[in-house]
C-alpha cells in the first residue's frame, strides 16, 4: 500500500536531499573563510594610505575627488535628526542562497553598515530606515514574489537588488508599474537598466525607475580590453561560458576588438558546471595564446585555473569580474589565483575611503571575503539615503532625487554626480580599473 | 444499504450521479475562490495563491503519470517551459488573444509530450525518467540559446495578460470588472480567479477520469502490464495517452505562469547541472533543484495516487518556503534564532525529508487515514446479483465441431534452445483441453506463443479463420483469446469488482469526454457493467468479495478473481496457466468445479497443469509435451496409460500421485522462468 514504488520514493528523497545540499553550499562558504582572509586583510588596511597616495594622483580629476576629501566616507553624513515617526522601509531582494549567495550575503553587509550609520545619525528627520532582505534563491519568480510583497505589503520607498540580472529583468515591470525607484548594486546586464541589450551612449534609454551602482558589462569589457592594450598583449585568446552572460559578453567584445587592433588567436567556450577545461586550453595553447580574456562565473573560472595547471600551461588569465568572486582563490588556491587580472570598482587599497570601509567591514563582521560586493552594496544604499535626505520618503520624489544626485561620496570609484536623465549607471569605463590577485587579495594594478 | 445524506446522488445531464456532498464542496470552493480574495486583496498573497493554483494543475498532470500510471517523469519542468514559451510567443509574436493562447499552449505541450512518449514508452524500465531528464536539459538549452525566438536570458517581456471585458489584467492594476458601480478589483485578484477556477475545473475533470474507466485502466497498466494486455488493453497506447494528458496540463500550467508576470526568462527553467544530473538521478542522489523536481516533489509529498494530493502538495510547498523566509520578522521568534533562520532552505529540506519518511502516502494519503474521514468519502452501492447461464458468443456453444484454436507446427527457439519444436495442437469448442508435461517441456512457452507474448519462430496460430501469430496480446484478446497466469497477475490495489471491470475494457463504448464530464451515457454503461461484473462474480461464488482489495485475498480466491476478470472479456477461448499453482488441496476442488462450470457456460478452455488430479479430473482431452515436442494425445485415461508420458516424467510411475508439495516446488521453478520470459517479451516490444 505504498503511495508509489520504492524506486520513485528513493529518487524523490534523493532529489529533496539535493535541496539541502544546494542551499547548504553557499552560506557555509562564508564562515569557512576568515582563517584565510584575515591575515591578508590587515595588510592592505595598514598600508593603504601609502598605496592610495601612490595611485590617486595618476588618475584624472574625477577619481582624485574622493581621495582629496580627508574625512572618511560614512552614511552618517546623510542622517538628519527630527521629530521621528514610523520607520521608512526599503526592500532588498537578493540571492542569499544558491549559486550566487556569496554576492548577496556580502552585499547585504555593506547595506547593513550604511543603514546602521545613517540611523545612528538620526535617520531621516529622526525616522529610522529599515531594510527588509528577502532571499530570491536565484529564481526569477521568487524575486517577483519578493518585490510584489515589498510594493503591496511593506510599502517600501525604494528597492536594492538584485544579484542576478535575470531576476531583475523579471521584477522590473513590477517596479515600473508601481513606480518604485530601484538601485542595482550587483547585477551587470545592460538591459536590466536600459531598453537595449547593447549599450550605446546617448542612444540607449534608461528605465525611469532603474539605476545601477554595479559595473555594467560593456564597461567591464572595455576596461579589461584597454588594460590589455596598455600592456601590449600580443597573443590574446578569448574564452567564455555558453550562458547568456558569456555569449553577450563575447559579442560586446567582438564589437570593441577591431578598433583596438587585436589579433585574436583562438576563441573557446565551456559550459556552466564544467570542471575540466583542459581540452579547450590545449587548443589555445597550440594556437600560441599567452593571454586569455575570459567571461565566466566564479566556479568555472576556478576550474579554468586548475585545468591550466594540469597541462602545465603558463598563461596570463584575465577577464570580467567573475574572477573577483572569492570562490576563485578558494577553489583554485591563492597560488593559482596569483596574478590573475580582473575588473573592479573597488579594492581595499584603492583609496583611504576604501581602506576605511574595509576596516569597518572587518570590525563588524570579522571577515571581508568579497569586498567589492560589500562596497557596491554600501554605495547603492548611500545613494538612496542621500537622495532620501532631499526628497523625503516619497518614491516618485526619491526617483527624481536619485537621478539628480550631486556631491555623492562613495567608497567605490563612483563619481560625485553618478546619474543623469539619460545615464542610469554610476560607474563608467573610466571609473573601473584592473585589479590583480596578490596573495589571495585583489589589489589595484599600477 | 443505507447511504448517508451527503452521499446521496443527484441525476444531472453532465456530472451525472454526483453526490450531494461533492456538489456542496464544489460550490463552497467556487464561493471561496471568489470571496476570499475580495476580503484579502493583497497582491502578494494573491501571487502566492496564483502559484498554488497553477502548480496544482501541473502537479495533477504529473500525478496521473507518476502516481496512477507508474512512470517516473523528470521532464515536466520542460513541458511546463514549453507551455510557457508557446503561450508567450503566441500572445506577443502571433497576436493571438491570451485566452486562446492558453488553450493552444496546452495543446503544443501535449503534442511535444506525445512526441516524447511515442518512442520512449515502447521500452520498459527507467527509460522515461532518463529521456525526460534529457528533454528538460534540451528545453533549457533551447530557451537559453535560440535567442531569436526565446530571447534567451534577456527574456520575453511585455507578455499581455488576458482581457477581462476589454481591460487587460495586470497584477497591480485595479479595475471595476462588474461595471462602474461594482467593486474595485486588482488584477492580481482577477488573475487568481482565472487560474483558480481553471485549477478547480482540472481537478474535477481529472477526478472524474481517475475514478472512471480511464483511471481504472492506467492503474491496471501500472500494476501488471502483461495482465492488462491479455484482457485487451493496448498498454503502449494507454501509457502514451496518460503521458500526453499530463503534458497538456503541464503546458496549461506553464501558460498561466507566463502570463502571471508578463515576463519569462530561460533562467527559470534551468537545470543547474546538466549531464551529471542524469547520472546522479539514476543513482538516486540528485543534487539540483529544478522545476521538474519541484513538480515531482509536489506530487509525492501531497500523496501520489490520491486525488487531492497535488493540491495539498502544491499548497504546502509554495507557502512553506515563503513563510520560513519571513519567519524571522515575527515577534515570537527570539533573537538568537534569527541567524539560524537564514538557513531556512535547510529547514525546508529537512521538513520535506521528514514528511516523506513519516508519511509514505503523502499528506493527502495520511489525511485519508484519519479516523472518520473514510466514512465521508462517497461510495457507490453494489447492485444485486443475477444468475448467469452463458458467457461466450452463442454460436460457439451450439455444436461447432471444427477446432476453434489451432496451433500448427509451432516452433519457438531462443538462440540454440528449442523450447517448442513443432507442436501441433487442436482445441475443440466447448471442451476442456488439458496440456501436461514435465518442467521445462515447453508448456508455458507454448501459452506465451498462443497469447501473443512471444512471436513464434515458425508455425501458425489460428482462431477460427483468424491468424494470431504476429498479433500483440491485446489484439489477440480482442479476438477472444485470453489467459490467466501461473504467478497470479491481479491489479493488486484495485478491488475485486474493479479488477473485473477492467476486464470489460473492450466492451465499454463511452468515450473520453463521457468520462470527463460524467455524462448519462457514462453512468448508464458504467452501472450496466457493474451489474454484469457482479453477476460474473456470483457465477464464481465470490460476489461477497466485490469490495475487497484484490491483494488482501488468499491465493485460491485471487485465482478465481483472475478467472472472473478474464471471463469479463467474453472470450471464446480461456487459457488457464497452472490454475492449481500455489493453492492448497482444499481449494483445488473448488477450482476444478469452477473450470467445469465455465466450460458449461460455453467457454472453451485450455488448461496447462502439473497437478494431475486436477487436469485429469476436468479435461475432456489431454496432450502431453516433453522437450518441446508433443509426445502423446488422447483422453485422460489414455494419457495416464501412455508409456512415453510415464517415461517423460523421469520414469516415475508414481508421477500421477505427485504430492502437492512437489507440485508447488515445480510450479515455483516454472514461475520464476516465466516471470523472466514475460519481462523479456515486453522489453522486446
HADDOCK unambig.tbl for C-alpha pairs under 7 A between the chains (distance, minus, plus):
assign (segid A and resid 2 and name CA) (segid B and resid 360 and name CA) 6.45 0.50 0.50
assign (segid A and resid 2 and name CA) (segid B and resid 361 and name CA) 6.17 0.50 0.50
assign (segid A and resid 3 and name CA) (segid B and resid 303 and name CA) 6.59 0.50 0.50
assign (segid A and resid 3 and name CA) (segid B and resid 304 and name CA) 5.66 0.50 0.50
assign (segid A and resid 3 and name CA) (segid B and resid 305 and name CA) 6.60 0.50 0.50
assign (segid A and resid 3 and name CA) (segid B and resid 360 and name CA) 6.08 0.50 0.50
assign (segid A and resid 3 and name CA) (segid B and resid 361 and name CA) 4.30 0.50 0.50
assign (segid A and resid 4 and name CA) (segid B and resid 67 and name CA) 6.30 0.50 0.50
assign (segid A and resid 4 and name CA) (segid B and resid 304 and name CA) 6.49 0.50 0.50
assign (segid A and resid 8 and name CA) (segid B and resid 72 and name CA) 6.88 0.50 0.50
assign (segid A and resid 10 and name CA) (segid B and resid 284 and name CA) 6.43 0.50 0.50
assign (segid A and resid 11 and name CA) (segid B and resid 281 and name CA) 6.91 0.50 0.50
assign (segid A and resid 11 and name CA) (segid B and resid 284 and name CA) 4.78 0.50 0.50
assign (segid A and resid 11 and name CA) (segid B and resid 285 and name CA) 6.94 0.50 0.50
assign (segid A and resid 12 and name CA) (segid B and resid 297 and name CA) 6.66 0.50 0.50
assign (segid A and resid 13 and name CA) (segid B and resid 353 and name CA) 6.46 0.50 0.50
assign (segid A and resid 14 and name CA) (segid B and resid 284 and name CA) 5.54 0.50 0.50
assign (segid A and resid 14 and name CA) (segid B and resid 285 and name CA) 4.45 0.50 0.50
assign (segid A and resid 14 and name CA) (segid B and resid 286 and name CA) 5.61 0.50 0.50
assign (segid A and resid 15 and name CA) (segid B and resid 285 and name CA) 6.38 0.50 0.50
assign (segid A and resid 15 and name CA) (segid B and resid 286 and name CA) 4.95 0.50 0.50
assign (segid A and resid 15 and name CA) (segid B and resid 287 and name CA) 6.00 0.50 0.50
assign (segid A and resid 15 and name CA) (segid B and resid 293 and name CA) 6.94 0.50 0.50
assign (segid A and resid 16 and name CA) (segid B and resid 349 and name CA) 6.22 0.50 0.50
assign (segid A and resid 16 and name CA) (segid B and resid 352 and name CA) 6.92 0.50 0.50
assign (segid A and resid 16 and name CA) (segid B and resid 353 and name CA) 6.69 0.50 0.50
assign (segid A and resid 17 and name CA) (segid B and resid 287 and name CA) 6.93 0.50 0.50
assign (segid A and resid 17 and name CA) (segid B and resid 349 and name CA) 6.62 0.50 0.50
assign (segid A and resid 18 and name CA) (segid B and resid 286 and name CA) 5.88 0.50 0.50
assign (segid A and resid 18 and name CA) (segid B and resid 287 and name CA) 3.63 0.50 0.50
assign (segid A and resid 18 and name CA) (segid B and resid 288 and name CA) 5.45 0.50 0.50
assign (segid A and resid 18 and name CA) (segid B and resid 289 and name CA) 6.64 0.50 0.50
assign (segid A and resid 19 and name CA) (segid B and resid 287 and name CA) 6.71 0.50 0.50
assign (segid A and resid 19 and name CA) (segid B and resid 288 and name CA) 6.56 0.50 0.50
assign (segid A and resid 19 and name CA) (segid B and resid 289 and name CA) 5.83 0.50 0.50
assign (segid A and resid 19 and name CA) (segid B and resid 349 and name CA) 5.81 0.50 0.50
assign (segid A and resid 20 and name CA) (segid B and resid 345 and name CA) 6.64 0.50 0.50
assign (segid A and resid 20 and name CA) (segid B and resid 346 and name CA) 5.03 0.50 0.50
assign (segid A and resid 20 and name CA) (segid B and resid 349 and name CA) 5.19 0.50 0.50
assign (segid A and resid 21 and name CA) (segid B and resid 287 and name CA) 6.68 0.50 0.50
assign (segid A and resid 22 and name CA) (segid B and resid 287 and name CA) 6.81 0.50 0.50
assign (segid A and resid 22 and name CA) (segid B and resid 288 and name CA) 6.60 0.50 0.50
assign (segid A and resid 23 and name CA) (segid B and resid 345 and name CA) 6.12 0.50 0.50
assign (segid A and resid 23 and name CA) (segid B and resid 346 and name CA) 6.59 0.50 0.50
assign (segid A and resid 24 and name CA) (segid B and resid 346 and name CA) 6.62 0.50 0.50
assign (segid A and resid 139 and name CA) (segid B and resid 268 and name CA) 6.16 0.50 0.50
assign (segid A and resid 140 and name CA) (segid B and resid 268 and name CA) 6.14 0.50 0.50
assign (segid A and resid 145 and name CA) (segid B and resid 44 and name CA) 6.55 0.50 0.50
assign (segid A and resid 145 and name CA) (segid B and resid 47 and name CA) 6.90 0.50 0.50
assign (segid A and resid 148 and name CA) (segid B and resid 43 and name CA) 6.65 0.50 0.50
assign (segid A and resid 148 and name CA) (segid B and resid 44 and name CA) 5.36 0.50 0.50
assign (segid A and resid 149 and name CA) (segid B and resid 44 and name CA) 4.89 0.50 0.50
assign (segid A and resid 152 and name CA) (segid B and resid 42 and name CA) 6.57 0.50 0.50
assign (segid A and resid 152 and name CA) (segid B and resid 43 and name CA) 6.09 0.50 0.50
assign (segid A and resid 152 and name CA) (segid B and resid 44 and name CA) 6.55 0.50 0.50
assign (segid A and resid 166 and name CA) (segid B and resid 153 and name CA) 6.50 0.50 0.50
assign (segid A and resid 166 and name CA) (segid B and resid 265 and name CA) 6.81 0.50 0.50
assign (segid A and resid 166 and name CA) (segid B and resid 267 and name CA) 6.61 0.50 0.50
assign (segid A and resid 170 and name CA) (segid B and resid 263 and name CA) 5.97 0.50 0.50
assign (segid A and resid 170 and name CA) (segid B and resid 264 and name CA) 7.00 0.50 0.50
assign (segid A and resid 244 and name CA) (segid B and resid 144 and name CA) 6.65 0.50 0.50
assign (segid A and resid 244 and name CA) (segid B and resid 152 and name CA) 6.71 0.50 0.50
assign (segid A and resid 244 and name CA) (segid B and resid 153 and name CA) 5.33 0.50 0.50
assign (segid A and resid 273 and name CA) (segid B and resid 273 and name CA) 5.81 0.50 0.50
